[in-house]
Amino acid sequence: MPYTTLISAAELAENLSKPNWVVVDCRFMLNNTEQGRRDYQESHITGAVYAHLDEDLSGPIIPGQTSRHPLPDIDRFTQTLSSWGIDNTTQVIAYDGGGGAIAARLWWMLRWLGHNAVAVLDGGWASWLKSGYPVNSGLETNSPAMFTPHPRPELVLDADAVDTIRTDPAYRLADSRNADRYRGENETIDPVAGHIPGAISLPFANNLDSNQQFLPAGELRRRFEKALEGTPTEQTVFYCGSGVTAAHNVLAMAHAGLGEARLYAGSWSEWITDPNRPVAKE
């Protein structure tokens, strides 16, 4: 059976030498965009390739139109996956520095392209190091493969669709950023503070315990069921600042056994490019 949501460090260590497994290091810092690549080159899980959020997991930014991390062109991203040695039978494991906020982006993008055999390393690099499992340095590569995408456009909403569902009681729109940014406080990243009117606050960080590992599936299930108040998972839409950390909530819901929610990939940084779109603060 493939791993489709989370994998522990022990489980990954047991399977690390399997020929059709690809591990992807997604470490990244918004305030220092080259730090993750430097950290990878210094030390990483043995055999892992590196994915840069801006260069590999995002497309070009169009000022005034796109989010800070727009989805890449499918053909280009397919080439990237193939260059990492990923085909449609590969078990992919994504990890980042700890809590999975960046790794979940790659997890979601593969699901978006129809590839379910992808999981996030629970606890990330910190968990791997703590366990004393094998590490390597420098740049690693895999033999190229051929990935064929099978896009699932139903997993993504654009701004117009979000504007429609945000006032529809049959749907639930949830903001995955910290609660202070939702309220319009301490906004240090985007030029406009606040949230999309009609959205509830459901910070992705609350999916994690003090060790930056996911809460047990039962606790996650109770968290989402309470917040969503009976809204079907397929009518639940997550957004964040730029479409990255919202994927963490999608992953947590899937791990809780609740199915696949949807993503407003453009998120807040795209929403505010149009001054006619409403903004709320509370």
Secondary structure in CASP SS format (residue, H / E / C, confidence):
PFRMAT SS
TARGET T0000
AUTHOR 0000-0000-0000
METHOD secondary structure of the structure
MODEL  1
M C 1.00
P C 1.00
Y C 1.00
T C 1.00
T C 1.00
L E 1.00
I E 1.00
S C 1.00
A H 1.00
A H 1.00
E H 1.00
L H 1.00
A H 1.00
E H 1.00
N H 1.00
L C 1.00
S C 1.00
K C 1.00
P C 1.00
N C 1.00
W E 1.00
V E 1.00
V E 1.00
V E 1.00
D E 1.00
C C 1.00
R C 1.00
F C 1.00
M C 1.00
L C 1.00
N C 1.00
N C 1.00
T C 1.00
E C 1.00
Q H 1.00
G H 1.00
R H 1.00
R H 1.00
D H 1.00
Y H 1.00
Q H 1.00
E H 1.00
S C 1.00
H E 1.00
I E 1.00
T C 1.00
G C 1.00
A C 1.00
V E 1.00
Y E 1.00
A C 1.00
H C 1.00
L C 1.00
D C 1.00
E C 1.00
D C 1.00
L C 1.00
S C 1.00
G C 1.00
P C 1.00
I C 1.00
I C 1.00
P C 1.00
G C 1.00
Q C 1.00
T C 1.00
S C 1.00
R C 1.00
H C 1.00
P C 1.00
L C 1.00
P C 1.00
D C 1.00
I H 1.00
D H 1.00
R H 1.00
F H 1.00
T H 1.00
Q H 1.00
T H 1.00
L H 1.00
S H 1.00
S H 1.00
W C 1.00
G C 1.00
I C 1.00
D C 1.00
N C 1.00
T C 1.00
T C 1.00
Q E 1.00
V E 1.00
I E 1.00
A E 1.00
Y E 1.00
D C 1.00
G C 1.00
G C 1.00
G C 1.00
G C 1.00
A C 1.00
I C 1.00
A H 1.00
A H 1.00
R H 1.00
L H 1.00
W H 1.00
W H 1.00
M H 1.00
L H 1.00
R H 1.00
W H 1.00
L C 1.00
G C 1.00
H C 1.00
N C 1.00
A C 1.00
V E 1.00
A E 1.00
V E 1.00
L E 1.00
D C 1.00
G C 1.00
G H 1.00
W H 1.00
A H 1.00
S H 1.00
W H 1.00
L H 1.00
K H 1.00
S H 1.00
G C 1.00
Y C 1.00
P C 1.00
V E 1.00
N E 1.00
S C 1.00
G C 1.00
L C 1.00
E C 1.00
T C 1.00
N C 1.00
S C 1.00
P C 1.00
A C 1.00
M C 1.00
F C 1.00
T C 1.00
P C 1.00
H C 1.00
P C 1.00
R C 1.00
P H 1.00
E H 1.00
L H 1.00
V E 1.00
L E 1.00
D C 1.00
A H 1.00
D H 1.00
A H 1.00
V H 1.00
D H 1.00
T H 1.00
I H 1.00
R C 1.00
T C 1.00
D C 1.00
P C 1.00
A C 1.00
Y C 1.00
R E 1.00
L E 1.00
A E 1.00
D E 1.00
S C 1.00
R C 1.00
N C 1.00
A H 1.00
D H 1.00
R H 1.00
Y H 1.00
R C 1.00
G C 1.00
E C 1.00
N C 1.00
E C 1.00
T C 1.00
I C 1.00
D C 1.00
P C 1.00
V C 1.00
A C 1.00
G C 1.00
H E 1.00
I C 1.00
P C 1.00
G C 1.00
A C 1.00
I E 1.00
S E 1.00
L C 1.00
P C 1.00
F H 1.00
A H 1.00
N H 1.00
N H 1.00
L E 1.00
D C 1.00
S C 1.00
N C 1.00
Q C 1.00
Q C 1.00
F E 1.00
L C 1.00
P C 1.00
A H 1.00
G H 1.00
E H 1.00
L H 1.00
R H 1.00
R H 1.00
R H 1.00
F H 1.00
E H 1.00
K H 1.00
A H 1.00
L H 1.00
E C 1.00
G C 1.00
T C 1.00
P C 1.00
T H 1.00
E H 1.00
Q H 1.00
T E 1.00
V E 1.00
F E 1.00
Y E 1.00
C C 1.00
G C 1.00
S C 1.00
G C 1.00
V C 1.00
T C 1.00
A H 1.00
A H 1.00
H H 1.00
N H 1.00
V H 1.00
L H 1.00
A H 1.00
M H 1.00
A H 1.00
H H 1.00
A C 1.00
G C 1.00
L C 1.00
G C 1.00
E C 1.00
A C 1.00
R E 1.00
L E 1.00
Y E 1.00
A C 1.00
G C 1.00
S H 1.00
W H 1.00
S H 1.00
E H 1.00
W H 1.00
I C 1.00
T C 1.00
D C 1.00
P C 1.00
N C 1.00
R C 1.00
P C 1.00
V C 1.00
A E 1.00
K C 1.00
E C 1.00
END
